[in-house]
Amino acid sequence: MELVYDNDETEVNMQKIKIAASDEEIQDCYAVLSELRPQIQPNEFLERVKRQSENFGYRLVYLRDDGIKSVGGFRINEWLAGGKYLEIEDLVSKTGERSKNYGGELFDWIVDFAKKEKCDQIKLVSHVQRFGAHRFYLNKRMIIEAHYFSMSL
């Protein structure tokens, strides 16, 4: 199956995966993404996504199948020691639509996108209590390779 990575709609098993480009497409992703990021208010969502896109290369991608079923957010970056990588910042499927492989389809699309962009690795951070997400990532052949440290300022 050939995937298209520009903003043309992409058919994957009768589902459409697309990078959100217009304000309307970005705003349409809010209902699903807010399930993962409830602290982001509806009136600030569009501005935050656009700012992160312009300043840091953030991309919002969604899977539509009779409505938006799954949303992902990612960016491409590079580490001196590790090379070019795609970091998945957000990946969530709509409540009631989980375990229907929408998240798996979107994850696989993101992996193919990273390969096309010649990334050496895919990375993501998942909070320690998200056991279901960990099972999903391990089933997708990801490994746990580091501890992640942070400090609030």
N, C-alpha and C positions, 0 to 999 in steps of 0.2 A: 504494500500500500504506500503510495506516495503522499507525503504531507507537504502543504504549502505553508511558508513561514512569513509571508508578508501579510497584509491585512485582508487578503481574499479569504472568504469563508472556506473552511476545510471540512470535508466530509470524512468522518471516522465512524464506521459502523452505524450510519444513519444519524449521527450526532454531529453538531457543528462546534468546532473549537476555533476561537478567534482571539486575537489580542485586542483588548478594549482600547480604542483610539479616540472616539468621540466622547463628548461630555455625557451624552445619553447612555452610551455603552458602559462607561465607567460607573455612572450612577446606578444603572441596572444591576451591577454586581454587588451593590451595598447590602441588600437583604441577606445574601448568602454569606458574604465575607464578615458581616457583623456578628454572625454566630461564633466566629473564631475571635473576632476583635470587638467585643461589645463596648469597649471604652471609647471607640471612635463614634462620634455623633453624626447623624445624617447630614447636618448642615456644614460639617467640616470635611467630609469624606472626599468630595470631588477636588477641593483645593489641595488636600494633603497628597492625594494620588498624583495630581498634575505637578505639584512642586517636586515630589520625589522622582517623578519621571524626568523632568527637566534637569534637575540638579544631580541625580544619582543613577539614572538609567533604569529606574524601576519600571517594570512592565506588569500589567494586569491582564490575565488571560482567563477565558471562561469557556465552559462547555454548555451548550444549549441543546436541549432535547425536549421540546414542548415546555419551554421556560429554562431559566438558568439553573443548572443542577450542581455545578462545581465551579470553584473559582480558585485561581492561584496567583500569587505575586512573586516575582523574582527579579534579580538583577545579575549582571555579569560583572565580574571584578577580577583582579589579579593580585596574588601574593608573591612577594619576592621568592620565597622558599617553595611555594607549591604550584605556581603557575596560574594560568587562566581557569576560572571556575564560574559556574552558575550557582548562585545561592537562592534556594527556595525560601522565601520569607513567609509566605502564606500558602496554605493548601487546605481547602475545606469543601465538603459536599453538604448540600442542604439537608437539614433534618428531615427524616422520612425517606430520603433518597440514598442514604449510605448503604453500603454493602450491595450496591447495584453496579459497581465497577465504574461509576462516573469519575471518582477520584483516581482510580487506576488508569483510566484512559487519559485523563489530563496529565497525570504524572508521566506516563509514557511519551506523550506529546512534548512535554518539557525536556525530557531526556533527549529526544530526537532533535529538538531545537538546540540544545547545548552541543550536541555532536556537530550540527551544521555550523555553529559558531566557533567550532574548533576549541571547545573548552576541554581541559584536562580532567575535570572532576565536577561533580555536583555535591553541594554542601547544603545542610540545613541545620537549624537549631530547633529542638523540640523540648518543651518543658518536661521535667522529670516525672510528673504525675500523669502524663498523657500516654498511658499504656497501650490503648488501642491504636494510636498513631504510631507508636514504636513498633508494634506488630506489623502494621502496614508497611513501614519503611524497611524493616528487616525482610519481609516477604518480597519486597522489590529489590532485594540484594544489596541494600545499603549496609554499611558497617558502622559500629560505634568506634570512632578512632581518637576521640579527645574529650577532655572535660572543658566545659565552657565556663568562664569566669566573668563576673560583671561587678560593677560598683555604681550605685546611684550617686549622682552629683547634685 
